[in-house]
Amino acid sequence: MSRRVFVSAKEVAERAGVSRSAVSRTFTPGASVSDDTRQRVVEAAEALGYHVNHLARGLMRNESGIVCLIVSELATPYRSSLIQALTQQLQSVGKIAMLIDTDRSDGSVDQALRQAISYRADASIILSGMPDKSITDLCLKSGQRLVLINRDEDRPGALMINLNDADAARRSFISLWRAGCRTFAFANSAAMTPSLMAREEGFVEAGREHGIEVIIERLGSTSYRSGTLLAQRLLTGERRPDAIFCATDLLACGVMDAARDQFNLTVPEELCIIGFDDIEQASWSSYNLTTFAQPVGRIAAEAVSWLSQPAQVRTDLRRMEAELVWRGSVRGG
């Protein structure tokens, strides 16, 4: 195996017949360099296979351009779409995403984060309420800037991006009430993250205002499999619901399939279902799921825009609304 040879800026300068500083200016956005010089430097760089060492350049400015994305439930469609949006936004401003999966409970998560810190990562974006708060502490102690998405930690100098989950849950209840439903249930995971619990509490509170006691079941992760098991619990209980609000779309898909296949219920005639996230599967004809769309693009844009601005001391809170997307899993939708 041949050893990789790294080409220096000095070699490019010699081949192009220009100064070392001219090479630096050519590859620095906004720097002043003549068209002739730029062309000669670029041609020399391409001929030699030269690439700018952005990491070394960034470290000289005490910036690496690396942003950690700290993620749980990486395989879920919603999380994947948010990761895609964030990486695209980061790349558009010249930053690099480093992904850290927090689903494992051993020491590998802490080790991975410490390795990222050793590369002098500038910031971390925590994508859900599941990763332990000790991870947040470690990021802050290392001097990183911090973006918290759907978490309830008030950390000085951090950006908090939260949805108005409780309001969305109230809107869900009203929609099901107007559809003629009278026995309500909420299907949740056992993760009990701040955003999931806000949806549960908002739905229960709306029920209380209408004199309805909401049936609550929590189980497992926010997965399709958990949805099927939650449906079994809810649909074999003493009070069979005619309306189920699910904490996520994946749970809703599992609930819907189990209701149809195991209990021969029709949706929405006998059972109305609403999900949350508006994942791609929600629009499939087999589900046609009424749900709430998280503003993934706006979340990513706000996070990256904030990281591109000067740091501040106070906590910055951005609260966003989830849009209700009407489809066919609710009567009248």
ROKOLKOL-900159 format. One record per residue (C-alpha): residue number from 1; chain; z, x, y. Coordinates in nm, 3 decimals. Last residue first. Layout:
! ROKOLKOL-900159
- resi | chain | pz | px | py
- NUM | A | Z | X | Y;
...
//
This chain:
! ROKOLKOL-900159
- resi | chain | pz | px | py
- 333 | A | 0.815 | -6.038 | 1.519;
- 332 | A | 0.880 | -6.412 | 1.474;
- 331 | A | 1.069 | -6.353 | 1.152;
- 330 | A | 1.171 | -5.989 | 1.125;
- 329 | A | 1.008 | -5.738 | 0.888;
- 328 | A | 0.664 | -5.792 | 1.043;
- 327 | A | 0.645 | -5.545 | 1.330;
- 326 | A | 0.810 | -5.520 | 1.670;
- 325 | A | 0.884 | -5.172 | 1.804;
- 324 | A | 1.206 | -5.170 | 2.008;
- 323 | A | 1.205 | -4.868 | 2.239;
- 322 | A | 1.501 | -4.631 | 2.226;
- 321 | A | 1.656 | -4.552 | 2.563;
- 320 | A | 1.755 | -4.212 | 2.692;
- 319 | A | 2.074 | -4.056 | 2.828;
- 318 | A | 2.048 | -3.708 | 2.979;
- 317 | A | 2.380 | -3.532 | 3.039;
- 316 | A | 2.417 | -3.192 | 3.208;
- 315 | A | 2.753 | -3.020 | 3.156;
- 314 | A | 2.858 | -2.808 | 3.452;
- 313 | A | 2.830 | -2.431 | 3.479;
- 312 | A | 2.458 | -2.382 | 3.533;
- 311 | A | 2.184 | -2.169 | 3.380;
- 310 | A | 1.856 | -2.125 | 3.567;
- 309 | A | 1.564 | -2.339 | 3.443;
- 308 | A | 1.341 | -2.278 | 3.140;
- 307 | A | 1.612 | -2.407 | 2.904;
- 306 | A | 1.611 | -2.737 | 3.093;
- 305 | A | 1.234 | -2.774 | 3.054;
- 304 | A | 1.266 | -2.700 | 2.682;
- 303 | A | 1.526 | -2.971 | 2.625;
- 302 | A | 1.361 | -3.231 | 2.851;
- 301 | A | 1.021 | -3.181 | 2.684;
- 300 | A | 1.167 | -3.206 | 2.334;
- 299 | A | 1.358 | -3.526 | 2.410;
- 298 | A | 1.054 | -3.670 | 2.589;
- 297 | A | 0.829 | -3.612 | 2.290;
- 296 | A | 1.082 | -3.756 | 2.045;
- 295 | A | 1.146 | -4.076 | 2.240;
- 294 | A | 1.323 | -4.246 | 1.944;
- 293 | A | 1.139 | -4.557 | 1.836;
- 292 | A | 1.353 | -4.852 | 1.730;
- 291 | A | 1.242 | -5.052 | 1.429;
- 290 | A | 1.054 | -5.353 | 1.293;
- 289 | A | 0.911 | -5.237 | 0.962;
- 288 | A | 0.560 | -5.307 | 0.838;
- 287 | A | 0.691 | -5.183 | 0.500;
- 286 | A | 0.393 | -5.193 | 0.259;
- 285 | A | 0.155 | -5.198 | 0.555;
- 284 | A | 0.273 | -4.855 | 0.664;
- 283 | A | 0.409 | -4.854 | 1.019;
- 282 | A | 0.765 | -4.767 | 0.915;
- 281 | A | 0.629 | -4.481 | 0.700;
- 280 | A | 0.537 | -4.285 | 1.013;
- 279 | A | 0.897 | -4.276 | 1.134;
- 278 | A | 1.004 | -4.532 | 1.394;
- 277 | A | 1.358 | -4.390 | 1.430;
- 276 | A | 1.578 | -4.696 | 1.350;
- 275 | A | 1.540 | -4.984 | 1.105;
- 274 | A | 1.540 | -5.362 | 1.122;
- 273 | A | 1.536 | -5.596 | 0.820;
- 272 | A | 1.505 | -5.973 | 0.787;
- 271 | A | 1.571 | -6.129 | 0.447;
- 270 | A | 1.453 | -6.460 | 0.305;
- 269 | A | 1.127 | -6.511 | 0.500;
- 268 | A | 1.109 | -6.153 | 0.635;
- 267 | A | 1.077 | -6.008 | 0.375;
- 266 | A | 1.078 | -6.191 | 0.043;
- 265 | A | 1.361 | -6.149 | -0.204;
- 264 | A | 1.292 | -6.082 | -0.571;
- 263 | A | 1.636 | -5.921 | -0.617;
- 262 | A | 1.545 | -5.593 | -0.786;
- 261 | A | 1.191 | -5.531 | -0.660;
- 260 | A | 1.198 | -5.705 | -0.322;
- 259 | A | 1.552 | -5.628 | -0.207;
- 258 | A | 1.533 | -5.280 | -0.361;
- 257 | A | 1.211 | -5.201 | -0.174;
- 256 | A | 1.351 | -5.328 | 0.155;
- 255 | A | 1.681 | -5.144 | 0.130;
- 254 | A | 1.507 | -4.817 | 0.045;
- 253 | A | 1.267 | -4.854 | 0.338;
- 252 | A | 1.558 | -4.945 | 0.567;
- 251 | A | 1.757 | -4.637 | 0.464;
- 250 | A | 1.455 | -4.422 | 0.549;
- 249 | A | 1.418 | -4.611 | 0.877;
- 248 | A | 1.767 | -4.518 | 0.992;
- 247 | A | 2.099 | -4.692 | 1.066;
- 246 | A | 1.980 | -5.008 | 0.892;
- 245 | A | 2.021 | -5.355 | 1.043;
- 244 | A | 2.030 | -5.612 | 0.764;
- 243 | A | 1.972 | -5.986 | 0.810;
- 242 | A | 1.994 | -6.268 | 0.554;
- 241 | A | 2.316 | -6.125 | 0.421;
- 240 | A | 2.467 | -6.218 | 0.084;
- 239 | A | 2.834 | -6.296 | 0.130;
- 238 | A | 3.030 | -6.242 | -0.193;
- 237 | A | 2.849 | -5.914 | -0.257;
- 236 | A | 2.551 | -5.855 | -0.485;
- 235 | A | 2.295 | -5.817 | -0.204;
- 234 | A | 2.504 | -5.575 | 0.001;
- 233 | A | 2.596 | -5.338 | -0.280;
- 232 | A | 2.250 | -5.330 | -0.434;
- 231 | A | 2.093 | -5.286 | -0.091;
- 230 | A | 2.321 | -4.989 | -0.022;
- 229 | A | 2.202 | -4.829 | -0.346;
- 228 | A | 1.836 | -4.868 | -0.248;
- 227 | A | 1.905 | -4.731 | 0.099;
- 226 | A | 2.094 | -4.431 | -0.037;
- 225 | A | 1.781 | -4.341 | -0.236;
- 224 | A | 1.564 | -4.362 | 0.077;
- 223 | A | 1.792 | -4.115 | 0.253;
- 222 | A | 2.036 | -4.116 | 0.544;
- 221 | A | 2.298 | -3.949 | 0.325;
- 220 | A | 2.548 | -4.109 | 0.091;
- 219 | A | 2.695 | -4.456 | 0.140;
- 218 | A | 2.828 | -4.683 | 0.411;
- 217 | A | 2.840 | -5.064 | 0.389;
- 216 | A | 2.937 | -5.297 | 0.671;
- 215 | A | 2.930 | -5.679 | 0.673;
- 214 | A | 2.927 | -5.811 | 1.029;
- 213 | A | 3.182 | -6.078 | 1.120;
- 212 | A | 3.002 | -6.325 | 1.346;
- 211 | A | 3.161 | -6.511 | 1.639;
- 210 | A | 2.869 | -6.431 | 1.868;
- 209 | A | 3.060 | -6.167 | 2.070;
- 208 | A | 3.192 | -6.028 | 1.741;
- 207 | A | 2.837 | -5.983 | 1.619;
- 206 | A | 2.746 | -5.786 | 1.930;
- 205 | A | 3.053 | -5.568 | 1.872;
- 204 | A | 2.951 | -5.505 | 1.511;
- 203 | A | 2.599 | -5.401 | 1.615;
- 202 | A | 2.727 | -5.170 | 1.888;
- 201 | A | 2.983 | -5.015 | 1.652;
- 200 | A | 2.724 | -4.947 | 1.383;
- 199 | A | 2.470 | -4.800 | 1.623;
- 198 | A | 2.739 | -4.586 | 1.788;
- 197 | A | 2.851 | -4.476 | 1.440;
- 196 | A | 2.503 | -4.349 | 1.359;
- 195 | A | 2.478 | -4.162 | 1.690;
- 194 | A | 2.824 | -4.005 | 1.659;
- 193 | A | 2.767 | -3.893 | 1.298;
- 192 | A | 2.919 | -4.106 | 1.023;
- 191 | A | 2.763 | -3.898 | 0.743;
- 190 | A | 2.850 | -4.173 | 0.494;
- 189 | A | 2.517 | -4.343 | 0.562;
- 188 | A | 2.489 | -4.686 | 0.720;
- 187 | A | 2.365 | -5.033 | 0.627;
- 186 | A | 2.483 | -5.300 | 0.873;
- 185 | A | 2.502 | -5.659 | 0.758;
- 184 | A | 2.453 | -5.999 | 0.921;
- 183 | A | 2.479 | -6.355 | 0.791;
- 182 | A | 2.338 | -6.594 | 1.053;
- 181 | A | 1.967 | -6.516 | 1.088;
- 180 | A | 1.756 | -6.762 | 1.287;
- 179 | A | 1.507 | -6.516 | 1.433;
- 178 | A | 1.697 | -6.540 | 1.762;
- 177 | A | 2.001 | -6.397 | 1.585;
- 176 | A | 1.792 | -6.112 | 1.441;
- 175 | A | 1.660 | -6.018 | 1.785;
- 174 | A | 2.007 | -6.049 | 1.940;
- 173 | A | 2.153 | -5.819 | 1.674;
- 172 | A | 1.883 | -5.556 | 1.725;
- 171 | A | 1.928 | -5.567 | 2.101;
- 170 | A | 2.298 | -5.501 | 2.049;
- 169 | A | 2.216 | -5.205 | 1.824;
- 168 | A | 1.979 | -5.062 | 2.086;
- 167 | A | 2.258 | -5.090 | 2.344;
- 166 | A | 2.497 | -4.902 | 2.116;
- 165 | A | 2.244 | -4.627 | 2.052;
- 164 | A | 2.184 | -4.537 | 2.417;
- 163 | A | 2.028 | -4.212 | 2.305;
- 162 | A | 2.187 | -3.879 | 2.380;
- 161 | A | 2.063 | -3.549 | 2.521;
- 160 | A | 2.352 | -3.319 | 2.617;
- 159 | A | 2.264 | -3.000 | 2.805;
- 158 | A | 2.533 | -2.733 | 2.795;
- 157 | A | 2.708 | -2.550 | 3.081;
- 156 | A | 3.050 | -2.688 | 2.998;
- 155 | A | 3.057 | -2.844 | 2.648;
- 154 | A | 3.115 | -3.218 | 2.617;
- 153 | A | 3.058 | -3.268 | 2.247;
- 152 | A | 2.942 | -3.618 | 2.149;
- 151 | A | 2.623 | -3.522 | 1.967;
- 150 | A | 2.280 | -3.687 | 1.967;
- 149 | A | 2.097 | -3.370 | 2.076;
- 148 | A | 2.305 | -3.078 | 2.204;
- 147 | A | 2.124 | -2.804 | 2.398;
- 146 | A | 2.309 | -2.474 | 2.437;
- 145 | A | 2.260 | -2.155 | 2.630;
- 144 | A | 2.373 | -1.856 | 2.429;
- 143 | A | 2.650 | -1.621 | 2.535;
- 142 | A | 2.758 | -1.524 | 2.183;
- 141 | A | 3.081 | -1.719 | 2.229;
- 140 | A | 2.875 | -2.028 | 2.310;
- 139 | A | 2.672 | -2.011 | 1.990;
- 138 | A | 2.982 | -1.947 | 1.778;
- 137 | A | 3.164 | -2.243 | 1.929;
- 136 | A | 2.870 | -2.473 | 1.862;
- 135 | A | 2.865 | -2.360 | 1.500;
- 134 | A | 3.239 | -2.431 | 1.478;
- 133 | A | 3.153 | -2.787 | 1.578;
- 132 | A | 3.011 | -2.847 | 1.230;
- 131 | A | 2.645 | -2.945 | 1.194;
- 130 | A | 2.612 | -3.326 | 1.148;
- 129 | A | 2.568 | -3.462 | 1.499;
- 128 | A | 2.201 | -3.379 | 1.518;
- 127 | A | 1.939 | -3.137 | 1.651;
- 126 | A | 2.150 | -2.848 | 1.771;
- 125 | A | 1.931 | -2.647 | 2.011;
- 124 | A | 2.036 | -2.283 | 2.044;
- 123 | A | 1.968 | -2.035 | 2.320;
- 122 | A | 1.872 | -1.679 | 2.409;
- 121 | A | 1.860 | -1.536 | 2.058;
- 120 | A | 1.974 | -1.175 | 2.076;
- 119 | A | 1.834 | -1.069 | 1.737;
- 118 | A | 2.197 | -1.020 | 1.635;
- 117 | A | 2.254 | -1.382 | 1.734;
- 116 | A | 1.992 | -1.490 | 1.482;
- 115 | A | 2.171 | -1.287 | 1.216;
- 114 | A | 2.500 | -1.451 | 1.313;
- 113 | A | 2.334 | -1.790 | 1.273;
- 112 | A | 2.203 | -1.701 | 0.927;
- 111 | A | 2.544 | -1.573 | 0.815;
- 110 | A | 2.719 | -1.886 | 0.941;
- 109 | A | 2.473 | -2.101 | 0.751;
- 108 | A | 2.488 | -1.886 | 0.437;
- 107 | A | 2.867 | -1.915 | 0.410;
- 106 | A | 2.855 | -2.214 | 0.176;
- 105 | A | 2.819 | -2.582 | 0.270;
- 104 | A | 2.440 | -2.600 | 0.263;
- 103 | A | 2.270 | -2.858 | 0.487;
- 102 | A | 2.279 | -2.634 | 0.796;
- 101 | A | 1.916 | -2.515 | 0.799;
- 100 | A | 1.853 | -2.256 | 1.071;
- 99 | A | 1.504 | -2.242 | 1.225;
- 98 | A | 1.406 | -1.970 | 1.474;
- 97 | A | 1.175 | -2.102 | 1.747;
- 96 | A | 0.980 | -1.863 | 1.968;
- 95 | A | 0.934 | -1.897 | 2.345;
- 94 | A | 0.616 | -1.853 | 2.550;
- 93 | A | 0.631 | -2.177 | 2.748;
- 92 | A | 0.385 | -2.367 | 2.527;
- 91 | A | 0.548 | -2.218 | 2.217;
- 90 | A | 0.876 | -2.388 | 2.305;
- 89 | A | 0.706 | -2.724 | 2.354;
- 88 | A | 0.523 | -2.698 | 2.022;
- 87 | A | 0.839 | -2.589 | 1.842;
- 86 | A | 1.034 | -2.880 | 1.992;
- 85 | A | 0.776 | -3.145 | 1.902;
- 84 | A | 0.744 | -3.017 | 1.544;
- 83 | A | 1.121 | -3.002 | 1.502;
- 82 | A | 1.151 | -3.360 | 1.630;
- 81 | A | 0.882 | -3.481 | 1.388;
- 80 | A | 1.054 | -3.307 | 1.097;
- 79 | A | 1.389 | -3.462 | 1.189;
- 78 | A | 1.236 | -3.809 | 1.192;
- 77 | A | 1.056 | -3.759 | 0.860;
- 76 | A | 1.365 | -3.637 | 0.672;
- 75 | A | 1.328 | -3.298 | 0.505;
- 74 | A | 1.550 | -3.105 | 0.749;
- 73 | A | 1.857 | -3.315 | 0.681;
- 72 | A | 2.054 | -3.081 | 0.911;
- 71 | A | 1.910 | -2.858 | 1.181;
- 70 | A | 2.003 | -2.575 | 1.415;
- 69 | A | 1.688 | -2.480 | 1.607;
- 68 | A | 1.752 | -2.131 | 1.739;
- 67 | A | 1.561 | -2.024 | 2.052;
- 66 | A | 1.414 | -1.674 | 2.075;
- 65 | A | 1.261 | -1.564 | 2.407;
- 64 | A | 1.441 | -1.229 | 2.371;
- 63 | A | 1.594 | -1.206 | 2.717;
- 62 | A | 1.811 | -0.922 | 2.851;
- 61 | A | 1.520 | -0.815 | 3.076;
- 60 | A | 1.470 | -0.496 | 2.870;
- 59 | A | 1.528 | -0.717 | 2.565;
- 58 | A | 1.228 | -0.926 | 2.667;
- 57 | A | 0.991 | -0.631 | 2.671;
- 56 | A | 1.115 | -0.518 | 2.329;
- 55 | A | 1.067 | -0.868 | 2.189;
- 54 | A | 0.731 | -0.912 | 2.361;
- 53 | A | 0.587 | -0.607 | 2.190;
- 52 | A | 0.231 | -0.652 | 2.315;
- 51 | A | -0.030 | -0.623 | 2.043;
- 50 | A | -0.280 | -0.341 | 1.994;
- 49 | A | -0.546 | -0.356 | 1.723;
- 48 | A | -0.723 | -0.043 | 1.850;
- 47 | A | -1.057 | -0.212 | 1.930;
- 46 | A | -0.885 | -0.526 | 2.058;
- 45 | A | -0.659 | -0.325 | 2.288;
- 44 | A | -0.950 | -0.120 | 2.422;
- 43 | A | -1.153 | -0.433 | 2.496;
- 42 | A | -0.853 | -0.595 | 2.668;
- 41 | A | -0.788 | -0.283 | 2.878;
- 40 | A | -1.152 | -0.250 | 2.987;
- 39 | A | -1.175 | -0.620 | 3.075;
- 38 | A | -0.851 | -0.615 | 3.274;
- 37 | A | -0.958 | -0.306 | 3.466;
- 36 | A | -1.289 | -0.464 | 3.565;
- 35 | A | -1.125 | -0.795 | 3.661;
- 34 | A | -0.876 | -0.615 | 3.885;
- 33 | A | -0.503 | -0.634 | 3.814;
- 32 | A | -0.218 | -0.812 | 3.993;
- 31 | A | 0.050 | -0.959 | 3.767;
- 30 | A | 0.064 | -1.335 | 3.716;
- 29 | A | 0.119 | -1.320 | 3.340;
- 28 | A | 0.196 | -0.964 | 3.227;
- 27 | A | -0.055 | -0.834 | 2.970;
- 26 | A | -0.290 | -0.672 | 3.220;
- 25 | A | 0.004 | -0.549 | 3.431;
- 24 | A | 0.140 | -0.345 | 3.138;
- 23 | A | -0.199 | -0.191 | 3.066;
- 22 | A | -0.237 | -0.101 | 3.433;
- 21 | A | 0.110 | 0.058 | 3.424;
- 20 | A | -0.004 | 0.296 | 3.149;
- 19 | A | -0.287 | 0.413 | 3.374;
- 18 | A | -0.655 | 0.356 | 3.304;
- 17 | A | -0.928 | 0.525 | 3.101;
- 16 | A | -0.955 | 0.238 | 2.853;
- 15 | A | -0.896 | 0.466 | 2.552;
- 14 | A | -0.612 | 0.651 | 2.727;
- 13 | A | -0.447 | 0.330 | 2.844;
- 12 | A | -0.467 | 0.178 | 2.496;
- 11 | A | -0.306 | 0.489 | 2.349;
- 10 | A | -0.025 | 0.471 | 2.606;
- 9 | A | 0.032 | 0.104 | 2.525;
- 8 | A | 0.120 | 0.212 | 2.173;
- 7 | A | -0.052 | 0.123 | 1.849;
- 6 | A | 0.168 | 0.060 | 1.551;
- 5 | A | 0.035 | 0.184 | 1.217;
- 4 | A | 0.117 | -0.026 | 0.912;
- 3 | A | 0.165 | 0.183 | 0.600;
- 2 | A | -0.100 | 0.145 | 0.335;
- 1 | A | 0.000 | 0.000 | 0.000;
//
